[in-house]
Amino acid sequence: MNKLYEIKGELSIADVQDILYNKKRIKLSAESKSLIESCRNYLDEKMAKGGDPIYGVNTGFGSLCDTVISNNDLQTLQENLLRSHACGAGEMVDLDIIKIMLLLKIQSLSYGNSGVSLATVDRLIEFFNNDIYPVIYDQGSLGASGDLAPLAHLALPLIGEGMVWVQSDENDDEFVMAESQLVLNELGWQPIKLQSKEGLALINGTQFMCAYGLYVLLQSKRIFGWANFIAATSIDAFDARIEPFHAALHQVRPHLGQTETAKTIMEILHNSEMTQAPKKQVQDPYSFRCIPQVHGASFDAFAYFEKVVLTEMNSVTDNPNIFPDLDTIISGGNFHGQPLALAFDFWAIALAELGNISERRTFQLVSGLRHLPPFLITTPGLNSGFMIPQYTAASIVSQNKQLCTPASVDSIVSSNGQEDHVSMGANAATKLLKICKNLETILAIEYMNAAQAIEFRRPLKSAILVEEELSKYRSLVPRLENDRYLYDDIQNTIEFMKSHTIEINITQ
């Protein structure tokens, strides 16, 4: 397997998966190097000729944009920019997301519209390839002038300041914090001497927001497959009818997500004895009967979310942008995170709804209906069985509803009114990740309940795929005969879902 990926042109979602999951090193293509160098040379020549001030190149920043800086102070200007903006707060960002941030920043700079030196991009690549990850915090970005605070933390180690995560000497799978300058010294690397525009190019951009979005996107593909599979398992567990998933029903309301979800459920439950058994009820509750409509709507929302993330990760989002071929430098607003903020809020709602309907199926399963014992335990009363996991799911569902308050409708004026509308896309990103993690727990609780309920339908068997997964699951989480500590069961179920991918494609 080729363990080196060459940055050249656009990245696909599959490219990112390949780089991350196969732990590939990256390098710039000859074309990308040429674009970066040509842009830098153009900017140097422009500066040498003098003329009008250029925002962020020889001026202050934000509301200080009219303050002209001497050419002798341009390195100090850019380094001060990193220092002054590295004021993040909150929790430390996960290493997986920091790695994506590095990749996306390198990708954005590779187009040659940012004015950075090749040495700066090469150092970012060296960080990526040597598993050196700047310490970053998840609060501090307004998602408008780019992700200023998080990206300042990302860039500080370039000049030998700030902290980084490095692999532990005792265990390659563990990371420890170290001072950037000490790490540079150990590797024999000199700190980068930033030139005009470079600091601004590094901290302008949407790579914090976009990295969260891309990470959630990759997790969503896996989780969505499980959401449909677990729903199908619950259908048999609750002895629900299969007719609501008939293709003819969805051909007369042909939303793509709806039709695909119904088709998926039918495929999962093909030849299930439980599905084919006679039913006494004429209809099922909405949480079963309307799975195609609810899951399908989230399916359709994913298409928009994926499109926005894919576009953003292949964009130049710092300011100003430099166009050597046009002999112009344009100060605009490509760093504004509104496209991401709206998409993140939309996908957050769609994910939360998958959890909302999942918890309702869990509630039905523990309610003592359809020949299932109350709380899915043989001796209810003496044992509480699965009573309280439903409480837990309900609590998490409620938290998701609270987190779904859109960040994109909020704005707070900053920089003395110069930055008077902000996207709050970074807040949309961090709460989106929380919702995604919450959904996985909610679905795990439903699967615990569905697996238990299936046992009360024996000797009938569900579909082959359902039975195969249940057999694997039972080797990790045994049937509940008497009350036990269920925290471990929930966590083990989550780990089972992470280690087993249900092959259901949700890319349109």
Buried (B, 14 or more C-beta within 10 A) or exposed (E): EEEEBEBEEEBEBEBBEBBBEEEBEBBBEEBBBEBBEBBBEBBBEBBEEEEEBBBBBBBBBBEEBEEEBEEEEBBEBBBBBBBEBBEBEEEBBBBBBBBBBBBBBBBBBBBBBBBBBBBBBBBBBEBBBBBBBBBBBBBBBBBBBBBBBBBBBBBBBBBBBBBBBBBEEEEEEEBEEBBBBEBBEEEEBEBBBBBBBBBBBBBBBBBBBBBBBBBBBBBBBBBBBBBBBBBBBBBBBBBBBBEBBEEEBBEEEEBEBBBBBBBBBBBBBEEBBBBEEEBEEEEBBEBBBBBBBBBBBBBBBBBBBBEBBBBBBBBBBBBBBBBBEEEEBEEEEBBBBBBBBBBBBBBBBBBBBBBBBBBBBBBBBBBEEBEBBBBBBEEBEEBBBBBEBBEBBBEBBEBBBEBBEBBBEBBEEBBEEEBEEBBBBBBBBBBBBBBBBBBBBBBBBBBBBBBBBBBBBEEBBBBEBBBEBBEEBEEEBEEBEEBEEBEEBBEBBBEBBBEBEBEBEBEE
